[in-house]
Amino acid sequence: MIMKKKLFVCLFTCILILLAGCINKGPVYKNKSASVDDRIADLVSGMTLEEKIDQLSGEGFDTRYNKRLGIPPLKMSDGPAGVRWGTATALPAPIAMAATWNKKLIYKTGAVIGQEMRAKARNFFLGPCVNIMRHPLGGRNFESFGEDPFLVSAIAIPYIKGVQDQGVLACVKHFVCNNQEWERFRVDVRVNERALREIYFPAFKAAVQEAGVKTIMAAYNKFRGDWCSESNYLLNTVLKKEWGFKGFAVSDWGATHSTVKAALSGLDLEMPWGRFFSDSLLQAVKTGSVAESVIDDKVKRLLRVRFESGIFDRGVEKKSDLRKSDYKKHVSVALKAAEESVVLLQNREDILPLDLSEIKTLAVIGPNAAYARTGGGGSSQVVPPHSVSILRGIKELAGEKVKILYCPGIAENGDILPLDEKYIVKQNSENSKAWYAEYFNNMDLEGKPVLTRYDKTINFIWGYDAPHPALHRPDDRNIFSVRWKAKLLIPADGEYEFSVIKNGRVRLFVNNKKVIDSWEKMNSGIVSGKVILKKNEIVSIRVEYAFKGGISQITMGWKVPGLDPINEAVNIARDADAVVVCTGLSNRFESESFDRKTMDLPNQTKLLRALSKVNHNIVVVNQTGSPVTMRGWKIMAAAIVQAWYPGQEGGTAVANMLFGKVNPSGKLPCSFIKSEKDSPAFSGYKDPGLTSEYGEGIFVGYRYLDKKKIEPLFPFGHGLSYATFKYSDLRVRKLDNNSFRVLLKIKNTGTREGAEVVQIYIKDVKASVKRPEKELKGFVKVNLNPGEGKEVFVDLDRKSFSFFSEKEKTWVVEPGEFIILAGSSSKDIRLSSVIKL
C-alpha cells in the first residue's frame, strides 16, 4: 500500500513536470519571466518581412495591430498640457509648469496625464516639448519649458517619469531646433556645434539618459541641409550611438520625406500614414537598398518599449472611466500647478493682495476676463470637462462681500467680442440664457443630431478636436456641422453689425432673413452683415456652421449702435475701489502653425490708458504663453501678474493669488525684454532663402542680455512674493574632484507663509573661449512659515563647470576660478563665493 502511494506521488510529480515543460515550451516572447532581450529576439524571429514593415507606419493616431502574434497597437494622443483625446484635465501650459520651478509638482502633472491616457486606452503620449524658447514670437513657445537648458531639463525629467511610471510612453519633441513656426516645414536651421551641445541638445539628452524616455520625435524643419527625420547625424550618431538611446524615433505628422534615406538615417516610425515606410520600404529591402537588419533594429526598438512599459502584456486595452476620487485628485493637481505658476511681476505700494474687508466694489475688465484661456492653440489644445475664467474665479471667492462689475472693454486686435449672454432671452424654465445647439456628423445639418445642448456663447476653438467624441476622426480630419438658435432682446435702435470669425462655412439669419452668407467655400476669416433693428424688439437668430478637416473655430458677436465698449469700461472703473484688467492673447494668437506678429498686446494699450486716467489701482493680469512688451502701459499698472495659460482651474488660481489665499511663488522661465531689438533672434528671421542662422550661438535669453548689458523688462528667474526672504551664510563644500555642495541659509522675514526659489548660477572668471556672464546650474524651492529659516543645498558636478570645445569635440573643464552666485533671479544676486578648480 505504501509502495503504491509512493508510485502515485512519483507519477503525479512527473506529470506536473511534463505539464510545466509543455507550458514553458510556449513562445518565449509570451513568457513574462523571460528577459526583454530574449522576448524581443524570439518575437522578431517569428515575423515575416511584411509583418515587420507593417509595424513601421501608422494609421491616423495608431499603429497596426498584429493579431497573429498578439502585438498590440501603439495608440497615441497629442499633448503636452493634458490628453488631447475627448475631454481631459487641462493642465497649465508647459511654460506655466516651468514657472513653478517645482519638480515634485511636475511629476504629479505627468502622472495625471499618464493615468488619463490609461483610462482612455491610449498608451503613447506625444509630449513633452523641450525646444528652447529662442524667438520671442515663436508660435509654440507656450508648449516649451523656457529659455534655459538647465531649467528645461530639470522640468522635463520629472514630467517624463510621471507619465511613464503609469505604463505610458512619453515622447520628447521636437528633435531638434524647431524654435519657430514660420516655414517650419521648409526652413533650414544652421547652428554651431557648441550652441547645439550647450543650448539645444541638453534637454533631449537628459530625457534619454536621466528620465529614460521611450520615444523621441524628429522635428519638421531641416538641420544643416537635411530634414531632421532623415538626419543620420541627429538620429544615429548622436541619439542612438552617443547617448545610447534604446527607444525609437518617430516622425512628426507628415514629416517623412524619403524611404531609403530616412530608413538608413535612423527614423523608426512614420506617422500618420505609411507613405514611405510601407510598400516602398518593402521594395527597398527586396532590392537590397535597405538591409533587413536595419528593419529588424527598428522593429526591436518598437517592441522593446512595449515590453518594458507593460503595453505588450496588457494587450489591447478598453476604455475605463476615471473614478470620481481620481478626477478630484487631478483637479487638485491642476489647481496647485496653476497657483504655483502665477508670477507676480510688479507690486507697487503692495497693492496686492487685495483685502476683502476693504474693497467694496471691484471692476473686472478686459478681453480675457470672462473666458477661460486654458491653453494655446493647435495640437496641444485640451478640451476640459469644465473651466474657470478669472471673472468666475473672482466672483466665487468674493461671494457677496464685494460688488463685482464686469465689462470686456475691448477685443483683441483682429478678434471680436462674443455676443454676451445677457442679451439672450431665456428660452424655457430648464435653461439659463443660452443658445440651443444641434451638432451633426455631416456638413449639411442633416439627420438626427449627435448632440444637443445649450451653449452660453458661440465662441469655440476646437482646434484639431471636435465638439463631441462622436464627431472626431482618428486622423483629425473632422467633419461636422452645427445649428445654434436663440432669441435676442435688442438694447437700442439702429444698425447692428453681426460678425463671425470662422474656419469653415457659416451663415447667419435674423428673423429667417440671411444676413451673413459664407457657405459656398471652406475658408477662414471674418465675415459680417448689417441689419436695422428696434429697441426692445425680440428677434430670432440662427447661426449655421459646417466644417471639414484641420482646425475648427467659430466666434459670433455684434456691434451695438451707440455703444463704445471702452467708455463702458471707464464708467465702471471710475467708481471702483480697484480694477483688475485681464489682458493677453488666446489660442487664436498663439498656436502651432504660425508665429505671433508682434510682441505687443494687440489692441489693449488704449484700454489700459483710458482706465488709468480714472483709477490708479490698476492690477493687470496678463495671460500669454510667451513674453510681451509693455510699451506705454507698464507705468500705469500698480501691479502686474503673469498668469500664462493656466489650464482649467486658472480662474480659481488667479483669484486665490489676488486675494492672498495663496502666496505667489512662480518665477519667470524666460526673460521679458523691452523691445524686439533686445533679442538676437530677429536677425535673419523670415529669411527669403529659408535659412535660419543662429548667429548668437550660446548667447540665448539672459545669456545674451548679460553679454550685451541690456536691462530686461523683467529678468529670467524673477518673481515677487507677499513674503520677504533673507539669504545668508553661503558656503561651498568640496565633495570630490570637481564636485561641490553649495549651502546657504534662507529665512522668511515677512508676515506670511511663502515659498522662495533659490537659484544657483556659475561664472567662469577666465576661460579660453567666450562664456556667459552666468549660467543656471541648480535651484531649490523651499516653503517657509513667517520667521522660519532653513539651510538648503545644491550639488554641482563636473558638467556644471564644463563647456563644449569645438576644437577638441568634447566637454572640457578648465582649471581656474569660478564664482558661485546665489540669488532670487538672474539679476537679483544675493550672495557669492569664489572657488578654484
PELINJO-V150175 format. One record per backbone hydrogen bond with DSSP energy under -0.5 kcal/mol. CO is the residue of the C=O (numbers start at 1). NH is the residue of the N-H. Records with the same first field share a line. If there is no record, write none. Layout:
BEGIN
CO = NH  NH
END
This chain:
BEGIN
1 = 5
2 = 6
3 = 7
4 = 8
5 = 9
6 = 10
7 = 11
8 = 12
9 = 13
10 = 14
11 = 15
12 = 16
13 = 17
14 = 18
15 = 19
16 = 20
17 = 21
18 = 22
19 = 23
20 = 24
21 = 25
23 = 26
27 = 30
28 = 31
30 = 32
31 = 34
35 = 39
36 = 40
37 = 41
38 = 42
39 = 43
40 = 44
41 = 45
42 = 46
43 = 46
44 = 47
48 = 52
49 = 53
50 = 54
51 = 55
52 = 55
53 = 56
54 = 57
56 = 270
57 = 64
59 = 61  62
61 = 76
62 = 59
64 = 66
65 = 67
66 = 70  71
70 = 72
71 = 66
73 = 75
74 = 63  76
75 = 123  124
77 = 126
78 = 84
81 = 91
82 = 84
83 = 85
84 = 78
86 = 383
89 = 91
90 = 648
93 = 96  97
94 = 98
95 = 99
96 = 100
97 = 100  101
98 = 101
99 = 667
101 = 103
102 = 106
103 = 107
104 = 108
105 = 109
106 = 110
107 = 111
108 = 112
109 = 113
110 = 114
111 = 115
112 = 116
113 = 117
114 = 118
115 = 119
116 = 120
117 = 122
118 = 121
119 = 320
123 = 169
124 = 77
125 = 127  171
126 = 79
127 = 171
128 = 130  173
132 = 134
134 = 136
135 = 138
137 = 596
138 = 141
140 = 143
141 = 144
142 = 95
143 = 129
146 = 133
148 = 152
149 = 153
150 = 154
151 = 155
152 = 156
153 = 157
154 = 158
155 = 159
156 = 160
157 = 161
158 = 162
159 = 163
160 = 164
161 = 165
163 = 166  168
164 = 167
169 = 125
170 = 215
172 = 217
173 = 130
174 = 176  178
175 = 219
177 = 179
179 = 135
181 = 184
183 = 186  187
187 = 189  222
188 = 692
189 = 191  224
190 = 694
192 = 196
193 = 197
194 = 198
195 = 199  200
196 = 201
201 = 204  205
202 = 206
203 = 207
204 = 208
205 = 209
206 = 210  211
207 = 213
214 = 248
215 = 172
216 = 218  250
217 = 175
218 = 252
221 = 228
222 = 189
223 = 226
226 = 223
227 = 230
228 = 231
230 = 232
231 = 235
232 = 236  237
233 = 238
234 = 239
235 = 240
236 = 241
237 = 242
238 = 243
239 = 245
248 = 216
249 = 268  269
250 = 218
252 = 255
259 = 263
260 = 264
261 = 265
262 = 267
263 = 266
269 = 251
270 = 58
271 = 254
272 = 60
273 = 275
278 = 282
279 = 283
280 = 284
281 = 285
282 = 286
283 = 287
284 = 289  290
285 = 288
291 = 294  295
292 = 296
293 = 297
294 = 298
295 = 299
296 = 300
297 = 301
298 = 302
299 = 303
300 = 304
301 = 305
302 = 306
303 = 307
304 = 308
305 = 309
306 = 310  311  312
307 = 310
310 = 314
311 = 315
312 = 315
315 = 317
323 = 327
324 = 328
325 = 329
326 = 330
327 = 331
328 = 332
329 = 333
330 = 334
331 = 335
332 = 336
333 = 337
334 = 338
335 = 339
336 = 340
337 = 341
338 = 342
339 = 342
342 = 344  666
343 = 345  642
344 = 720
346 = 640
347 = 350
348 = 351
354 = 356
355 = 358  359
358 = 360
360 = 403
361 = 577  578
362 = 405
363 = 365  580
364 = 407
365 = 582
366 = 369
369 = 391
371 = 373
372 = 374
374 = 647
377 = 592
378 = 381
382 = 384
383 = 88
387 = 389
388 = 651
389 = 393
390 = 394
391 = 395
392 = 396
393 = 397
394 = 398
395 = 399
398 = 401
402 = 404
403 = 362  405
405 = 364
407 = 366
408 = 410
412 = 415
420 = 423
421 = 424
423 = 489
428 = 431
432 = 434
435 = 437  455
436 = 485
437 = 453
438 = 483
439 = 450  451
440 = 481
451 = 439
453 = 437  455
455 = 435
457 = 459
458 = 556
460 = 554
462 = 465
463 = 552
468 = 471
469 = 472
473 = 476
476 = 478
478 = 549
480 = 547
481 = 440
482 = 545
483 = 438
484 = 543
485 = 436
486 = 541
487 = 425
488 = 490  539
490 = 536
494 = 496  533
496 = 498  531
497 = 559
498 = 529
499 = 557
500 = 502  527
501 = 555
502 = 525
503 = 553
504 = 523
505 = 546
506 = 518
507 = 544
508 = 515  516
509 = 511  542
510 = 513
512 = 514
513 = 510
516 = 508
518 = 506
521 = 523
523 = 504
525 = 502
527 = 500
529 = 498
531 = 496
533 = 494
534 = 537
537 = 490  539
539 = 488
540 = 511
541 = 486
542 = 509
543 = 484
544 = 507
545 = 482
546 = 505
547 = 480
550 = 552
552 = 462  463
553 = 503
554 = 460
555 = 501
556 = 419
557 = 499
558 = 560
559 = 497
560 = 563
562 = 564
563 = 565
564 = 568
565 = 569
566 = 570
567 = 571
568 = 572
569 = 573
570 = 574
571 = 575
573 = 576
578 = 363
579 = 581  619
580 = 365  582
581 = 583  621
582 = 368
583 = 623
586 = 589  590
589 = 591
590 = 377
591 = 594
594 = 591
599 = 629
601 = 604  605
602 = 413
604 = 608
605 = 609
606 = 610
607 = 611
608 = 612
609 = 613
611 = 614  615
616 = 618
617 = 579  619
618 = 620  638  639
619 = 581  621
620 = 622  641
621 = 583
622 = 624  643  644
623 = 585
630 = 633  634
633 = 636  637
634 = 637
638 = 348
639 = 620
640 = 345  346
641 = 622  643
642 = 343
644 = 646
645 = 93
647 = 650
648 = 388
649 = 653
650 = 654
651 = 655
652 = 656
653 = 657
654 = 658
655 = 659
656 = 661  662
657 = 660
658 = 353  354
662 = 664
668 = 717
669 = 147  148
671 = 673
672 = 713  714
675 = 678
676 = 679
679 = 682
680 = 683
682 = 684  685
684 = 687
687 = 690
690 = 188
691 = 693
692 = 190  694
693 = 695
694 = 697
696 = 699
698 = 700
700 = 703
701 = 704  705
702 = 706
703 = 707
704 = 708
705 = 709  710
706 = 709
709 = 711
710 = 712
714 = 672
715 = 718
716 = 826
718 = 668
720 = 344
724 = 749  750
726 = 747
728 = 745
731 = 743
733 = 741
736 = 739
739 = 735  736
740 = 796
741 = 733  743
742 = 794
743 = 731
744 = 792
745 = 728
746 = 790
747 = 726  749
748 = 787
754 = 784
756 = 758  782
757 = 759
758 = 780
759 = 761  823
760 = 777  778
761 = 821
762 = 775
763 = 765  819
775 = 762
778 = 760
780 = 758  782
782 = 756
784 = 754
785 = 788
788 = 748
790 = 746  792
792 = 744
794 = 742
796 = 740
797 = 800  801
798 = 801
799 = 802
803 = 805  812
804 = 806
805 = 809  810
810 = 805
812 = 803  814
816 = 837
817 = 765  766
818 = 820  835
819 = 763  821
820 = 833
821 = 761
822 = 830  831
823 = 759
827 = 829
828 = 824  825  830
831 = 822
833 = 820
835 = 818
END
